[in-house]
Amino acid sequence: MNIELLLQEVSAISKKYDLINQKTGGYFNVFKIANIVTDEVTICRMLYELLSPTGSHYQGITYLKLFVEKVLKIEMSESELASAAVYREFSIDENRRIDIVIRTKERLVPIEVKVYAEDQENQCYDYYQKAINSNLFYLTRHGDFPSDYSANGLTDKQVTAISFSDDILNWLGKCLEQKETIKIAPIREVILQYMSAIRSFTNQMEDEKEMEIKDVITKSPENMRSAIAIESSVTECKIDLIEKLFKAIEEKIGRKKLENEYDYAANEGEKVNKFYSRKSSTYPGISYLYKSAVKPNVDMWVRIEIDDLIFVGYCVANRQKSGEQCLSEGEIMNHIKWIDNPVIDNWWAYYELLPDDNYDAAPDFRNADEYYLKLFNKEQFDSFVSICVDKINEFLLK
């Protein structure tokens, strides 16, 4: 089978499952409808609710026991599990909070969850100090290990990396197999929707669709050869689109950008070229000087950046390096008078999604949603760039 025929067959499978989801309500997902599919706080709340023996599911320690066995891989006796309590935003020193803590009569298990948020300085190191007879568990989309900025010398002997893409989805699958879960429709359906939301932000297909596409690809050497050719070309096409987008934005802005290591074209485009080969984002972007010397050695930039989504905002560069925010909320608002509330996230002081600060219309460069796919149409690409540039100029000129 040649490449064109293979693409047609895969396209037919995608259309079939699209129609199935339309007919069966597969697209009716409360996490997506409410724009909370990437909300770290909500994702943690759902995880906590399932783990808590006193959760509204009224299944006692059933889900917690499976989590301890399948995800944490800790041996706990029935008596220890019976003593377990689960906490969300567990307070420690200096008003810091661990996302989830499991406490038993024998141990304290801290779990730090990172969906999109960046590490904070010494965060994992400090949280590990609170562990009792346990590692710190670091839960991310794909099982990344924390940065040294957060771990401060901790190794995999003290920190265990776990993932939503494998560990949590496998655990949720086991939860669905429980007899009581099967019988109780609201719990079953919410878990299924939670799994769908996780697949969305970890860039995975539904199992049945993936298996059918695999069957097509692997049914002959020719199909596999064509699929391998497509695989390498698709990655290059995605890389080319990011580069093309930044170049178009840069050209339309028409002012001198900052030439530094955070630029998409720095080091022969390393941040763009490695965007899809790394589990975590390389954060390619463009930066423009907004205000210089707001403090000694501290400048403010307008920056356009792609994580999974693309956004524009103000970041505070301390000696031209990214890192922890070095201005207070009051200081930020003195320099950016038109915003109501700073969004302090490491060096970021405020940001909005492009093109119009709406999650429902923001292209997802890693998960290739419909808004992303539209960028391969020239007219829609040009329109997107124009709207983005208008928004960026608002940031630059205010």
N, C-alpha and C positions, 0 to 999 in steps of 0.2 A: 504494500500500500504506500502510495507517495504521500508527501507531507500534506498536500491540500486535501486529499481524501481523509486522512487521519484527523485533520482539524475539523472537517465536516462531521465526522462521526462523533467526535468529542463534543462538538457544538450541539449536536442533536441530543446527546445525553444531558447536557446542561439545561437545554430548553425543556426536556422532559421533567427534570426535577424542579425547575422553576414553576412549571405548570402544576406539579404535585403540591408544592408549597403554597401556591395560590389557592388551590382547591381545598386543601386540608388545614389551612390556617398556620402553616409553618412560618410565615413571615410575620405573624401576629405575636410579637415578642415584647413583653412589658419592659425588659431591660433596654431594648433598642428604641421603643416608642418614647420612653421617658428620658432618653439621652443619658442613661446611666451605665451603658455598656462599658464605658472607659472610665467611669467615676470610681476612683480607688476607694473612697469612703464607703460607697454602696456595695462594691464588690466584697469588702471586708465585712460589712454588716451581714451580708448573706452567708458568707463563710462562717462567721461567728454563730449565727442563728442555727445553722445545721449542726455545728459542733457542740453547742451548749446542751448539756443533759436536761436543762430546764427550758429549752427552746420551745417555741410554739408548735413545733411538729409533734410533740408529745410521744417521741420515740425513745426517750431516755438516753442511754449511752450508746445506742446502736450505731449511729453515724460517727460518733467520737471514737469508738472502739475500732471501726474500720479505718479511720484516719490514722490512728496511732499505729496500726499494723501495716497498712498499705503505703502510707506517705512518710510518716516519721520513722517507721521500721524500729519502733521501740517495743521491747517486751514488757508488758504491764500485766500484773495479776488482776483477777476479777475484783479483789478487795481494793487494790489501788485505783482501778477504774471507777469503782463505786464511790471513791472519795474525791473524784475529779470535779473541778469547777473550771469554767472557761470565762475569760475576761476579754473585753474589747477596749482598746485604748487604755491599757494598764499604766497607771501613773508611776513614774519614777522620779529621780532627782531633777531639779531645775525645770519642773513642769514639762518634762518630756514624756511621751507615751509610746509604749510598745503596742503595735497593732492588735495582736492576739497573744494571750498567755493561757497556757493550760497548767493548772496547779493541782497537784495531788499531795497525799500525805508524805510522798517520798521525793518529789522533784518539782521544779518550776521550769516549764518549757516556753521560752519566748519565740514568737514567730513574727518576723518583720516582712511586710508585704509591699512590693513595689510593682505597680502596673506601668505607670508612666513617670511618676515622680523620680527625681534624682536623689542620690545619696546625700546625706548631711555629714558634716565633719565628725568623725569618731562615733557615728551613730551605732553601727553594728558592734564596735568595740565596747561602747558603754552598755548596750543591751546584753551583750554576752556576760558582762560582770554580774548581771542579775540572775543568770541561769543557775539552777541547782540540779546537779546530777543530770545535766543535759547539755547538748549543743544549742547554739542559736540556729534557728531554721530561717533561711532567707528565701522567700517565695517571690518569684518573678514570672514573667510570661513564659520564658524559655529556659529557666534554670541557670541564669547567670550568677556568677560569684560576685559579691560586693566589691566595689572599688577599694583600693588601699586607703583612699581619702576617708572612707567609712570604716573599713576593717582595722586599719592601723596595726598591721602586722599579724592579725589573726589568720589562721590557715584552715584547710578543710578538716583539721583535727578538732577545731572549735566551732566552725560554721558549716552547716550542711545546706547546700543549694537545692531547692526543690522548684518544680515548675507547674504552672497552670496547664501548659500544653500537654504534658504527660501525666504527672502525678495527680493533679487535682481532677482531671477528666477521668482517669482510671478509677479514682476513689468514688467519684460521683456515679460512675457506671456500676460499681459494686453496691452503692446505696440504692440504686434503682432495682437491683436484683432482690432486695429484701421483700419478703412476702407482704408485710404491712404496707410498705411503700407502694407496691403494685396495686394494693386494694384501695389506697387513699388517693383519689384522683388529684386534688389540689396540690398535695406534696409532690406527687409524681410529675405533674405538668410543670410546676415551678422549677424542679430540678432539671427537667429537660430543657426548659428555656434558659436556665443558668448555664447549662452545658453549651447551648447554642451561642450564647453571648461570649463564653470563653473561646469557643472555636473562632468566633469573629475577631476577637482582639489578639488571637494567636495565629491567625491566618491558616485555618484548617477547614477542609471540606467536611460535610456530613459523611458518615461512614459508608452508607449505601452508594452514594454518588461516587465517592472515591474508589470503592471496590469495582464499580462498573467501568469506570475509566481505566483502572488498572487492567481489567480483563481485556479491554480493547487493545491496550498498548502491548501487553505481553503475549498475545495470541500468535505472534509470528516474529521472526528475527527482523523482517522488514519494518514492521510497526515500531519495534523497539529502536531500530536505527533512526527512524524518522522522529521518534519522541526525543531521543538524545540530541538530535540536531535542533529540534524546537527548543529544548530546555536551555541550551547555551545561547540561542538567539534571543529568547524571551528576556533573559537577564540583561543582555546588552541593550535591548530595546527600552527596558525600564530605566537603566542607567542613562541612556541617551535622552530620555524624556526629562529627567531631573536637570541634567546639564542644559538642555535646550530651554527649560523654563527659567532657570537662573539667568542665563544669558539674555533672554528676552526681557526679563524684569530689569536687569542691569542696564540694558540699552535704552529702555523706555524711561527709566529714572533719570539717566543722563547726567549724573553727578559722580564725582570721584568717590570710590568706595575705600574702605580701610583694607590695606593689604596685610593680612596676618594669617596665622595658622588656622583660624576659624572660618576662613573663606572657602567656598565650595571648590575654587580652582587651585587652592594652595597645594604644594607638593604634587604637582601634575594631576590634580583632581582626585587626590586620595580619598577624601571624605565621600565623594560621589561614587567612585569606583568600588569602594568597600561597603557601601550602604547595605547591599543585599547579601553580602557574604558573612556579615556579623550578626549575632543574635540581638545585640542592643544597637540602638541607632548611632551613627557616626556624626549626626547633627550637621549636615552641610548647610551653608547659608551665606548671606551677604550682610556686611555691617557698614553703617554710615555714622560718622560722628554727629552727635546731637548737641551735647554740651561738654566742653572740656573743663577739667580741673574743678569739678563740683566739690571736691575735697582734694587734699594733696595726693597726687598720683592716681586720682580717680576721675574717669570720664564716663559720660553716658552715651550709649549708642542706640540708634534705631537698627534693629536686626531682623532680617527675614530668615527663617530657619525651617527645615523639615525634620520632624521627628518621625511619626507615622503620618501625621497631618502637617499642613504648612501654616505657619502663623507669623505675625509681625508684632514687634513689641520693643520696649525699652529695656536694655540691660545695663548693669553698672559694672564697668570694667576696672578692677583694682590692679594697677600696674599691668594693664592689658591682658590679665588672666581671668579665666572663668573661675567660679567658686562661690563661696558663701556671700550672701547679700551684705554689703558694707554700709548701707544707708538704712535709717529707720523709716517707718511709714511716713512720719511727719516730714522728714528730709526729702523723701521721694515726692511727696505731694507739693512741696515748695518748688521743686524743679519741673514737675509735670502737673501743672495746675488744672488741666482740663479733665483729669480722671477723678472718679469718685472714690475708688478703692484700689490701692495697689494690690498686685497679685505676686506676692513675694515667693519666689521659687528659685533657690540658689541665686545666681547673679541677675535673674529676671526681676524687674520692678513692676511690669505690667505687660500683658500681651493679649492679642485677639486672633482668632482663627481667620484665615483667608479662605474665601474672598469676602465674607460678610459676617464673621463671628457666629456662624450657625453650624452646629455639628451636623445637622441634616444635609447640608450642602457642601461640606468640606471633603475634598478628595482624599482618600486614604492611600498613600503611596506604598504602603507595605501590604495591605490586604486587598488592594485593587478592586475597590467598590465601583458602583456605576458612575459616580462623579469623577473618579480617576480615569476610567476607561474613556469617558467623553473627551479627555484631553488629547486623545489620539486623532480626533477630528480637528482639522485645521481651523475652521471657523470658531468652534467652541474653545479651542486652545487660545486663539487670539482674543476672544471675548473675556476669557478667564484672566489672561495677563493684564488686559486693560482695567478690569475691575480691581485686581490686586494692586496695580500701580496707583490707582486713585486712592485706595486705602492707605498704602505706604506713604504717599505724599502727604496725607493728613497727619500722619505721625511725624514726618520730617518738618512740616511747616508750622505746627502748633507750638 
